[in-house]
Amino acid sequence: MGCNGGYTGRTLQYVTDQPGIVGEADYPYRAGDSYPCSFTKSNVRAIIRGYYTVNPGEDNLETVTASVGPISVSMYINRNFQLYQGGVFYDPSCSSTAIGRHAVLVVGYGSSPSNYWLVKNSWSSGWGEEGYIRMAKDSDNMCGIASEAVFPRV
């Protein structure tokens, strides 16, 4: 769905159905919906054989993140998320004031100064904490971070 968002599961299914996925250097992200696809099979960097869906809930996301590694999630974002500059992001209104859903990558979690998810965003290293955000963890599924999570089957 271009810049209007999409679904992480459908994205991984698309990659499964293709002969693979190319690297970002060969196929950089461009904001907009009017760019033609330019897949080149000789530039394939990875092949996946499907994907797994994580059962909703922060406990499940924590278990899978610890045992599998980075997990793709689709979460609600609002203006406060867009303006994030640092610290542990806590905004109980983010789901009700959402401007949409956004796909990000949960790469880990920590507990200082409070429990948080370490999340990689795609908005460049100039956003947030060098391209990352620390999202409040164990806070009633902040922004729906643990509601739609998937990871590839390689």
Backbone as numpy.savetxt, mean C-alpha at the origin, in Angstrom:
# Nx Ny Nz CAx CAy CAz Cx Cy Cz
-7.95 1.62 -12.49 -8.77 2.82 -12.49 -7.91 4.08 -12.49
-6.67 3.98 -12.93 -5.81 5.14 -13.06 -5.65 5.91 -11.77
-5.72 7.22 -11.82 -5.55 8.07 -10.64 -6.78 8.08 -9.74
-7.83 7.39 -10.14 -9.00 7.28 -9.28 -8.88 6.12 -8.32
-7.74 5.48 -8.28 -7.53 4.37 -7.36 -7.82 3.05 -8.02
-7.89 2.03 -7.23 -8.13 0.70 -7.74 -8.12 -0.29 -6.60
-7.88 -1.52 -6.92 -7.93 -2.59 -5.94 -6.63 -3.38 -5.99
-6.00 -3.54 -4.86 -4.71 -4.23 -4.84 -4.84 -5.68 -5.30
-5.92 -6.36 -4.91 -6.13 -7.74 -5.34 -6.27 -7.84 -6.85
-7.03 -6.93 -7.43 -7.21 -6.93 -8.89 -5.88 -6.63 -9.60
-5.08 -5.77 -8.99 -3.78 -5.46 -9.57 -2.89 -6.71 -9.59
-2.85 -7.43 -8.48 -2.03 -8.65 -8.44 -2.59 -9.71 -9.37
-3.92 -9.77 -9.54 -4.49 -10.71 -10.49 -4.07 -10.35 -11.91
-4.05 -9.06 -12.23 -3.61 -8.60 -13.54 -2.16 -9.04 -13.80
-1.29 -8.85 -12.82 0.11 -9.25 -12.97 0.21 -10.76 -13.13
-0.62 -11.51 -12.40 -0.64 -12.97 -12.53 -1.01 -13.38 -13.95
-1.98 -12.69 -14.53 -2.47 -13.02 -15.86 -1.50 -12.62 -16.98
-0.57 -11.74 -16.68 0.41 -11.28 -17.66 1.65 -12.18 -17.61
2.58 -11.99 -18.53 3.82 -12.77 -18.48 4.80 -12.23 -17.43
4.33 -11.36 -16.52 5.20 -10.83 -15.47 4.99 -9.34 -15.31
5.87 -8.74 -14.53 5.81 -7.30 -14.28 7.18 -6.70 -14.52
7.20 -5.52 -15.07 8.47 -4.84 -15.34 8.84 -3.95 -14.15
10.09 -3.55 -14.10 10.56 -2.69 -13.03 10.16 -1.24 -13.25
10.21 -0.46 -12.18 9.81 0.95 -12.27 10.72 1.75 -13.19
11.99 1.40 -13.26 12.90 2.13 -14.14 12.48 1.98 -15.61
11.92 0.82 -15.95 11.47 0.57 -17.32 10.05 1.07 -17.58
9.27 1.25 -16.52 7.87 1.63 -16.66 7.48 2.52 -15.49
7.98 3.74 -15.46 7.73 4.62 -14.32 6.27 5.03 -14.21
5.84 5.28 -12.98 4.48 5.75 -12.73 4.30 7.15 -13.29
3.19 7.37 -13.97 2.82 8.70 -14.45 1.38 8.96 -14.03
1.16 10.05 -13.32 -0.20 10.37 -12.88 -1.07 10.70 -14.08
-2.24 10.11 -14.11 -3.17 10.38 -15.20 -3.77 9.10 -15.74
-4.83 9.23 -16.48 -5.55 8.07 -17.01 -5.38 7.89 -18.51
-4.70 8.81 -19.18 -4.69 8.77 -20.64 -3.41 8.19 -21.24
-2.56 7.59 -20.42 -1.32 7.03 -20.94 -1.55 5.60 -21.42
-1.05 5.26 -22.61 -1.23 3.90 -23.10 -0.31 2.93 -22.35
-0.73 1.68 -22.28 0.13 0.66 -21.67 1.34 0.44 -22.58
2.47 0.22 -21.96 3.69 0.02 -22.76 4.50 -1.15 -22.22
3.82 -2.24 -21.93 4.47 -3.44 -21.41 5.41 -4.02 -22.46
6.63 -4.35 -22.04 7.61 -4.99 -22.91 8.11 -6.25 -22.23
7.79 -7.40 -22.81 8.10 -8.69 -22.17 9.58 -8.83 -21.83
10.47 -8.28 -22.64 11.91 -8.42 -22.38 12.35 -7.67 -21.12
11.49 -6.77 -20.61 11.81 -6.02 -19.40 11.22 -6.62 -18.13
10.64 -7.83 -18.22 10.03 -8.47 -17.05 11.08 -8.68 -15.97
10.73 -8.28 -14.75 11.62 -8.42 -13.59 11.13 -9.44 -12.58
9.82 -9.74 -12.62 9.26 -10.70 -11.65 8.01 -11.34 -12.22
7.73 -12.54 -11.76 6.53 -13.28 -12.13 5.87 -13.70 -10.83
4.54 -13.58 -10.77 3.83 -14.09 -9.61 2.82 -15.12 -10.07
2.44 -16.00 -9.16 1.55 -17.10 -9.48 0.17 -16.95 -8.83
-0.12 -15.75 -8.39 -1.40 -15.49 -7.73 -1.16 -14.60 -6.53
-2.16 -14.55 -5.66 -2.01 -13.72 -4.47 -2.85 -14.29 -3.34
-2.51 -13.88 -2.15 -3.24 -14.25 -0.95 -3.92 -13.01 -0.38
-5.10 -13.19 0.15 -5.82 -12.13 0.84 -5.68 -12.36 2.33
-5.31 -11.32 3.06 -5.17 -11.40 4.51 -6.53 -11.17 5.14
-6.89 -12.01 6.09 -8.15 -11.80 6.80 -8.10 -10.44 7.49
-9.22 -9.70 7.48 -9.22 -8.36 8.09 -8.85 -8.40 9.57
-8.22 -7.34 10.03 -7.88 -7.20 11.44 -6.39 -6.97 11.64
-6.08 -6.13 12.63 -4.69 -5.78 12.87 -3.85 -6.96 13.35
-4.43 -7.86 14.12 -3.66 -9.04 14.57 -3.23 -9.87 13.37
-4.14 -10.06 12.40 -3.81 -10.83 11.20 -2.74 -10.12 10.37
-2.88 -8.80 10.22 -1.89 -8.04 9.45 -0.52 -8.12 10.13
-0.49 -8.04 11.44 0.79 -8.15 12.16 1.43 -9.51 11.95
0.66 -10.56 12.07 1.19 -11.92 11.91 1.77 -12.12 10.51
1.03 -11.69 9.49 1.48 -11.88 8.11 2.68 -10.99 7.80
2.68 -9.77 8.29 3.82 -8.88 8.07 5.08 -9.47 8.69
4.96 -10.03 9.88 6.12 -10.61 10.57 6.62 -11.87 9.88
5.71 -12.65 9.29 6.12 -13.93 8.72 6.40 -13.89 7.22
5.76 -12.97 6.50 5.89 -12.91 5.04 6.79 -11.76 4.59
6.58 -10.59 5.19 7.30 -9.39 4.76 6.32 -8.33 4.34
6.72 -7.40 3.49 5.85 -6.30 3.10 4.51 -6.77 2.54
3.45 -6.06 2.96 2.08 -6.42 2.57 1.41 -5.20 1.95
0.79 -5.39 0.80 0.06 -4.32 0.13 -1.29 -4.14 0.80
-1.62 -2.89 1.14 -2.91 -2.61 1.76 -3.58 -1.44 1.04
-4.89 -1.43 1.08 -5.68 -0.32 0.58 -6.35 0.31 1.79
-6.10 1.60 2.01 -6.62 2.26 3.21 -7.24 3.60 2.85
-8.05 4.12 3.75 -8.64 5.44 3.55 -7.59 6.51 3.82
-7.63 7.57 3.04 -6.77 8.72 3.30 -7.63 9.98 3.30
-7.15 10.95 4.05 -7.83 12.25 4.10 -6.80 13.35 3.93
-7.23 14.57 4.08 -6.32 15.72 3.91 -5.18 15.68 4.92
-5.45 15.27 6.15 -4.40 15.18 7.16 -3.32 14.18 6.75
-3.73 13.08 6.15 -2.76 12.10 5.64 -1.90 12.74 4.57
-2.53 13.46 3.65 -1.78 14.11 2.57 -0.75 15.09 3.10
-1.06 15.76 4.20 -0.18 16.78 4.77 0.79 16.24 5.80
0.81 14.94 6.02 1.67 14.32 7.04 3.13 14.68 6.83
3.79 15.06 7.93 5.22 15.39 7.86 6.07 14.56 8.80
5.47 13.95 9.82 6.26 13.13 10.73 5.50 12.78 11.99
6.07 11.85 12.74 5.43 11.37 13.97 4.50 10.22 13.68
3.83 9.73 14.72 2.85 8.65 14.56 1.52 9.28 14.18
1.02 8.93 13.00 -0.23 9.49 12.49 -1.40 8.86 13.22
-2.17 9.70 13.90 -3.37 9.26 14.61 -4.49 10.22 14.27
-5.48 9.75 13.54 -6.62 10.58 13.16 -7.85 9.69 13.10
-8.59 9.58 14.22 -9.77 8.71 14.24 -10.83 9.08 13.20
-10.75 10.28 12.64 -11.75 10.69 11.65 -11.33 10.36 10.23
-10.20 9.73 10.03 -9.70 9.56 8.66 -10.64 8.76 7.77
-11.36 7.78 8.34 -12.30 7.02 7.51 -13.53 7.85 7.17
-14.01 8.63 8.13 -15.23 9.41 7.88 -14.97 10.67 7.07
-13.72 11.15 7.04 -13.39 12.34 6.25 -12.55 11.98 5.02
-12.60 10.72 4.65 -11.75 10.22 3.56 -12.08 10.89 2.24
-11.02 11.12 1.48 -11.17 11.62 0.11 -11.02 10.46 -0.87
-10.79 9.27 -0.34 -10.66 8.08 -1.17 -9.82 7.02 -0.49
-9.55 5.97 -1.24 -8.68 4.90 -0.75 -7.36 5.01 -1.50
-6.32 4.49 -0.87 -4.98 4.61 -1.43 -4.21 3.33 -1.14
-3.51 2.81 -2.12 -2.70 1.60 -1.94 -1.32 2.00 -1.45
-0.88 1.35 -0.38 0.43 1.58 0.22 1.00 0.22 0.62
2.22 0.23 1.15 2.90 -1.01 1.51 3.27 -0.99 2.98
2.69 -1.90 3.76 3.08 -2.05 5.16 4.38 -2.85 5.17
5.45 -2.22 5.66 6.77 -2.88 5.65 7.21 -3.35 7.03
6.49 -2.95 8.07 6.84 -3.38 9.42 6.01 -2.66 10.44
6.44 -2.78 11.69 5.74 -2.12 12.79 6.72 -1.91 13.93
6.38 -0.99 14.82 7.25 -0.68 15.95 6.43 -0.17 17.12
7.14 0.31 18.15 6.42 0.70 19.37 6.98 1.93 20.07
7.72 2.76 19.36 8.26 3.93 20.04 7.95 5.18 19.23
7.28 6.15 19.71 6.84 6.34 21.09 5.53 5.61 21.41
4.80 5.15 20.42 3.60 4.34 20.62 3.54 3.32 19.48
2.64 2.35 19.58 2.56 1.32 18.55 2.20 1.93 17.20
2.92 1.50 16.17 2.68 2.04 14.83 2.99 1.01 13.76
2.37 1.21 12.60 2.69 0.49 11.38 3.68 1.35 10.61
4.74 0.77 10.07 5.65 1.50 9.20 5.17 1.25 7.77
4.80 2.32 7.08 4.14 2.22 5.79 4.89 3.02 4.74
5.17 2.38 3.62 5.83 3.05 2.49 4.76 3.59 1.55
4.88 4.87 1.23 3.95 5.51 0.30 4.65 5.68 -1.05
3.89 6.01 -2.07 4.44 6.16 -3.42 4.61 7.61 -3.84
4.52 8.54 -2.88 4.52 9.96 -3.22 5.89 10.60 -3.15
6.93 9.88 -3.26 8.33 10.33 -3.28 8.90 10.45 -1.87
10.20 10.51 -1.82 10.89 10.62 -0.54 10.72 12.00 0.08
10.16 12.95 -0.64 9.91 14.28 -0.10 8.65 14.36 0.76
7.83 13.31 0.74 6.60 13.28 1.53 6.85 12.55 2.85
6.23 12.99 3.91 6.28 12.29 5.19 7.69 12.17 5.73
8.01 10.99 6.22 9.34 10.70 6.74 10.12 9.96 5.66
10.65 10.73 4.72 11.40 10.19 3.58 10.59 9.16 2.79
9.30 9.47 2.58 8.43 8.60 1.80 7.65 7.60 2.63
7.83 7.60 3.93 7.16 6.67 4.83 6.25 7.42 5.79
5.31 6.69 6.36 4.45 7.21 7.41 4.37 6.16 8.51
4.35 6.63 9.74 4.09 5.74 10.88 2.62 5.92 11.24
1.83 4.89 10.96 0.38 4.90 11.21 0.10 4.27 12.57
-0.76 4.90 13.37 -1.13 4.35 14.67 -1.60 2.90 14.52
-1.04 2.03 15.35 -1.36 0.60 15.34 -2.13 0.28 16.62
-2.99 -0.71 16.55 -3.81 -1.11 17.69 -4.73 0.03 18.11
-5.20 0.78 17.13 -6.08 1.94 17.36 -7.36 1.79 16.55
-8.03 0.66 16.71 -9.29 0.40 16.01 -9.15 0.45 14.50
-8.06 -0.15 13.98 -7.88 -0.27 12.53 -7.85 1.11 11.88
-6.92 1.95 12.33 -6.79 3.33 11.86 -6.86 3.42 10.34
-7.78 4.18 9.84 -7.97 4.44 8.40 -8.25 3.16 7.60
-8.67 2.11 8.28 -8.96 0.85 7.61 -7.72 0.15 7.09
-6.57 0.40 7.72 -5.30 -0.13 7.23 -5.27 -1.66 7.18
-6.03 -2.30 8.06 -6.00 -3.77 8.12 -7.27 -4.40 7.55
-7.96 -3.68 6.70 -9.22 -4.19 6.14 -9.06 -4.87 4.79
-8.14 -4.37 3.97 -7.93 -4.93 2.62 -6.43 -5.07 2.39
-5.91 -6.25 2.72 -4.47 -6.51 2.59 -4.23 -7.75 1.75
-3.25 -7.68 0.86 -2.92 -8.80 -0.02 -1.41 -8.88 -0.18
-0.94 -10.05 -0.60 0.47 -10.21 -0.96 0.60 -11.26 -2.05
1.62 -11.14 -2.88 1.75 -12.06 -4.03 2.20 -13.44 -3.63
1.79 -14.43 -4.42 2.27 -15.81 -4.30 3.32 -15.98 -5.39
4.57 -16.18 -4.98 5.67 -16.28 -5.95 6.09 -17.72 -6.17
